[in-house]
């Protein structure tokens, strides 16, 4: 009986070893895991037999979590935001503290830690003419607008900071401006 078991084990091992070919991969249980099928976002696809273009968003849709910004990226839009756009967040130490942290990350390299336009890039003459907040008539709305779209040599920061963070930065910039005006 013991010999019969050994013979069966030997045959099983022999069958397993004989199926192995180092030049070809073994049987793949889930071939999609080894050779991924990639679909491009706006490419045609035969994934749906009824011809639905599943990759294209429905016309007029808005991404989840994104709120439309009603002011245009023009000088008129800037002036309108400067006059009419008000911060929806309350002035608090928490918002100001978060605004300060974000300001140090994104703004202080050009505008300086005090808002005087003497950031490290200005001192190294990478960018010249960065204005001091004391020299400008700015409002939280105008700061938010510039963070949203950019202005002159400053690019948009809408991709780096969300709506709340833009308002927090605006709050901190107004505090810096008030300290410079004293």
Buried (B, 14 or more C-beta within 10 A) or exposed (E): EEEEEEEEEEEEEEEEEEEEEEEEEEEEEEEEEEEEEEEEEEEEEEEEEEEEEEEEEEEEEEEEEEEEBEBEEEEEBBBBBBEEBEBEBEEEEEBBEBBBBBBEEBBBBBBBBBBBBBBEBBEEEEBEEBBBBBEEEBBBBBBBBBBBBBBEEBEEBBEEBEBEBBBBBBBBBBBBBEEBEE
